[in-house]
Amino acid sequence: MKQLLEAGVHFGHQTKRWNPKMKQYIFGERKKIYIIDLEKTVEQLTRACNFMKETATQGGAILFVGTKKQAQAIIK
């Protein structure tokens, strides 16, 4: 969780730009920016990792899609 905090993962969208479906994952707000609940983030990342491990173990394919140029090298 410390690494997520240091990476700034907890910073969400501006309070005027948000999806109400994400309400359960919002910890609070500061300076008109939503703060994402990192405990819930860790829970969901763990679930996603377990799913990918299971999929890979069964010979399934995992497709990573990135829409930002900064992520291009990592995703290839």
N, C-alpha and C positions, 0 to 999 in steps of 0.2 A: 504494500500500500504506500510505503514511503516513496518508492520509485514513481508511482503514479502521481503522487502529490508534487514531487520535484519536477516531473515532466509537464505539469499544468493540466493534466487530464480532467481535473475537477472543474475547470472553467467551461461553462456552457454558453448558450446564446444570450443575446440581450433579452431583457424581460419582455420587450414588445414583440419579439420574434421567437415564438416557441410553439411546440405542438402539445396540446393538452394531454395527449396519450402518454407523455413523458413525465407527468406530474409525480407519479410514484417514485421516480428516480431523482427528483430534485431535493437536495438537502436544504437549500435556502437561497437567498439572493444577497448580493453585495454590489454596490455601485451600479445598479441596473443590469447586472449580469447574474444569471442563475448559476448556482454552485451545485455540481452533480454529487450525489451521494456515492462516495468511493467504496463504502462497504458493500452496497448493492452492485457496484461495478465489478468488484472482485468476485462476488458470487456468480454473476452472469458470465464473466470471463472464464471462470473455472468450469461452468457448465458447457460453454462453447469448446473449451479445450478437451474436455472429456468426450464430447460428441465427435470432435475431429479425430481423436485417438481411436475411438470405436470404429468410425467410418474407415480410417486408414487400415486398421487391423483386419477389417473384412474385405479389403481390396477395393474400397470405394474411392472415388475421385473427389478432390476438394479444389474448388475454383476460387482463387483470390482475385478480386476486382478492385482496382484503385482508380480514382478519378482525379487525383492530384499529381502533377508532374513530380513533386518531391518524393512521392512513393514509388515512382516507376522502377528504379533500380532494385528496390527491396522486393517488389512483387514478381519481377521476371524470373 
